[in-house]
Amino acid sequence: MHLAEKEINILGAGIGGLSCATILQKNGYTVNVYEKKSGVGMRFNNDWQGIENWSEDIDVLKQIESYGIDTSFEYEPINSLCFHLGKKKKLLDVKNGAYLVRRGKEKGSLDTNLLKQAENLGVKVYFNSRIGANIHIDATGPKKGNILARGILFSTKSVDGYHMAIGEEIAEGFYSYLLIRKGHGTIATVFGSKNSNRSNEFLENTIDQFSDYIDKKELLEGKKFGGYGNFEIKKNPRDKNGALLIGEAGGFQDCFWGFGMRYAIQTSYLAARSIMNNESYEELIKANITPKMKHSNRNRVLFESLGKLSYPILYYSLAKSRRPLKILKTLY
């Protein structure tokens, strides 16, 4: 992508937009970011979310640093994960399998940290603002949701632990999780949009699934939340006006379990690289992102085609493996 001007306009101050702005500003560009909301992280609830670290050989934090982005935000590596299927459970050894980061508008979150990095470099971020013309990069997040989440944030006296469960009654086709860290808990179910009418059922069954690890009274005082994401393999990674689509605006999210933060930062780097080096964004996406998305989508189709058999197959594949992360990598 060749741009004669050195001033770049980005729409959206999510992690993709701010990462892209930071990279470009560091490399001599003047960057403006326009955000329609009043601050960053407004979609989120100061909850912990995972950046997956199993799909590539390079550690995701080192990958982020290689782009010129500081990793001074709060994070916690997941080294063990209790994996559940019904009453069966297995503690998996998954050293650095993912990193938990906080999402939201509070200090220490990934969102506020990236905002601070960008502004310290001189990036101009305009909140409560949305311009429609001369946008070079579209980082406005998902336009629709084909993967949904329902959950509860709560304070707890329970011991720290990370749990993931699969099963048709708790999160058909996807998964449920329970994260407890330093007195803060998140319990949630993740499921496809075709099952949106079962969201309450899934959440209630998820709470029952993890009842041995939580005090249900604490959940009553918690805060319910909902969320959505979008994965879509687009033929054209630009919007109708030619702006480069990054992150979930471009449907860049893994198709198997819906992890999206790594894709958001990767595509922000590829967009910046296409501008700085006059490279084709389409070719960069085709070479670095599309193959992974197609592979995870094939495994999603296979997983769904197996019906009820898919859950025990996946459970025992991971539970019996000495290297469960290697199994996960083959899915991605």
N, C-alpha and C positions, 0 to 999 in steps of 0.2 A: 504494500500500500504506500503510495507516494503522496506526501503532503508537503507543499512548498512552505506553508506557514508553520511557525513553531508554537502556535497557541492551539491547544486541544480542549474541546468541550466534551465532558462526560456527563451522561444522564444517569443518576442513581448513586447514592453514597453507601452502598452495601460493601461487603468485603471485596468483591470483584472490582467495583468502581474505584474504591480507595487504594487498592493494591496497584491497579493500573496507573492511577494518578501519581502514586509514589515513585514507581519505576520511571515514568516519563519525566517527571520533575527532576529526578536525580540525573537524568541524561540530557538536561538542557532545555526542556520544553516548559512552556508556561501552561499550567493546567487549571481549568475551571471545572468544578463539580457542582451539578445542580440536583438538589434533592427536594422532592415535593413535601416530605414530612418535616417536622420541626427539629429532628435530631436523628442520630444514628441508632441502629439496633431497635427501632420501634416495633418491629414485627415480633420481637422476642421478649422473653420474660426473665432475663438474668439466669437462665437455666444452663445446665451443662450439656454440651453436644460434642459428638465425636468427629474428629478428622481422621479418616481411615489411613492406616500406614502399612497395608499389606499388599497393595496392588502393584507396587513398583519396587525395584531393588534399592533405590535411594530413599533414605529416611525423609519423610515429608517436611520436617522442620529444616533439615539441611537444604532441601529443595527450595523451600520458601526463602531461606537466607541467600541461596545462589541467585535469586531474582533481585536481591538488593533490599529485601524487606526484613526488618528487625523482628525477632521472635521474643520480644520482651513482654508479651501478653501472658496472662496466667494460663498455665496448662498443667495437666497431670497425665502421665503415661499410664495406660492400662496394661498391666503385666499378667493379670489373671482375670478370667471371666467365667462366671458360673453359668453354664449353658443348660437350658431346661427344655424338656419335652414332656408335658404332663407331669407325672410324679418322678420321672427320671431326671437326673441332673449329673453334670460332670464339670469339675473345675478344670478349665483349659489353661494351659501355659501359653500365653500370647504376649511375650515380652515386647513392649512398645508396639503392640498391635494396633493401637489407636491412641490419640491424644485427646483428652477432654479439654475443651475450652468453654469459657462462659460467653454467652450471646446475650446482648441487650445493651441498655444505655448506661449501665453502672460502670464506675471506674474499675479498670482491670479486665474488662471484657475485651474480646477480640475486636469488636466494633469500635469501641472508644479508643483503643490502642492504635488501630490503623488510622483513625481520624487524626489523632495527635501526631503520628508520624508524618502524615501528609501535610498537615498545617505547619508543622515545624520546618518543613522543606520549602514552604511558600505556596502550596496549593491553596487556591481560593475555593472554599466550600460555601455554597449559597443554599440555606435551608428555606423551607416554605416557598420554593421556587421551582419552576419547570418551564424551560424554554423549548420551543418546538423546532426551531431552525438551527442549522449549522451544528448539529450534534455529530461528533465523530465516533463515539462509543456509547452503546446502549447497555447499561448495567442495571436495569430497572427491576430485575427479579422475575419470578414466574408470572406469566400472563394468565395461566390457568393451572389447576392442580390435578394431576393424575395419581399423586401419592399424598395421603392425608395422615394427620396425627392428632390424637386426643390424649390429654394427660393431666396430671396434677403436680404442682410444685408444693412442697411442704417442708416444714421444719421437723426435725426428728432427733430422737435420742438413740436410734438404731445404729449399729456399728457400720463402718464404711464397707461398701461392697458394690460390685458391678455384676449385674445379672442380665441375661438375654434369654428370651423364650420364643419358641415357634409353636404353631398349632392352629388348626382351623377355627377353633372357638375363641381364640384371643386376638388373632391378627391374620386373617386368611391371606396366604400368599406372601406375607412379610414377617414382621416380628414385633414383640413387645420387649420393653426393657425397664429395669429399675436401677437407678444410679443413686448411691448414697455417699456423700463426701462431706466430712466436717460439719455435720448437723443439718445439711441441706439435702433434700431428696427430690428426685424426679421419677415419676412413674408414668409410662405412656405406652400406647399401642400405635403401631404404624401399619397402614393398610391401603389398598387400592381404592380409587374413587368409586369404582363400581359397587363397593360395599359401604358407601357413605351412610346408608340407612341403618347400618349395624354398629355405628360408632359407640353408642352407649353400652350395647351388649359386649363389645370387645373390651371396653375399658373396665366394666364390672368384672368380667372374667379374668382380665389381666390382674386386677387387684386381688382376686381370689388365688390366682396362680402364685403370687408373691407374698401371700398372707403370712408365711412363716418368718418373713424378714422385716415386716413393718407393723406398726400399730395403726389399725384402721381409724382410731379416734384422731390421730394426727392428720390423716387425710381430710377429715371433715373440716379442719381449720385451714386447709391448703387452698391454693388458687388454681382453678381449672384453666386449661389453655387448649387452644387448637392451632394447627399449622398445616401448611400444604407445600408441596414442591412439584416440580415438573421435569420429567425426562422425555426428550424427543430428539430423534436423529434427523436434523433438518438438512435439506439439500443445499440451502443457502444460509451461511452464518452471518447474514446482514439483514437489517430491517428494510422496510420498503423505501426508505430514503438513503440507503447505502451505509448507514452506521454499522460498525462492527458489534455483533451481539456477543456478550461474554456472560459467563455464569448461567444461572437459570433463565435469564432472558433469552438465551440461545438453546434452552433445553438441555444444557450440559450438566448432567447428573447421572450417577451410575444407575443402570436399569435394574440391577438385581435387588439391592437393598435401599437404594435411594440416598446414598451418601453424596453430598454435593460440594462441600467446602473446598476440597482439593481441586476439583474441576474449576471452581470459581477463580481460584488463585492462579491455576495453570493457564486458563484462557485469558486472564487479565495480562499475564506475562506475554502470551503469544500475540495478543492484540498490540501491546506496546512494542514488541519486537518487530511486528509487521510494519509499524509506523517508523521506527527508528532505522531499520535496515532496508526499507523499501521492499519487503517480502510480501508474497501473497498470503493473506490471512486464510483464505480458503485452503490453500495447500498446507499451511501449518496445522490447521485443524484436521485436515484429512490424514496427515501423517502422524499426528501426536495424540489426537483425541478420539476420532471416529472409530478406529479399530477396537479400542477398549470398550467403547459404548456398544458397538455391534456384538462383541464377544459376550458382554454381560447381558445384553438383550437376548441372545440365543439361549443363554442359561436360564433366564427368566421364563422364556417360552417353554423350555424343557421342564423346568420346575412346576409350572402351572399345568402342563400336560400330564404330569404324573399324578395329579390330584392328591388324595390323602396319603399315597405312598411317598410323596416328596419329603414329608416331615421326618419320618424315621430314617430315610436314606441320608438326608442331610445331617441329622443328629448323630447317627452312628459313624458316619464318615469323619466328623470332627471329633467325636468323643473317643474313638479308637485310635486316632492318629497321634503320633508323638510330635508331629509338626502341623498343628491345625492351621497355622497361618499359610503354610504351603498349599493346603487344600483351598483356602479362601482365595489365594492368588490365582489358582486355576479357574475360578469362577469369574475372575475379572480380567 
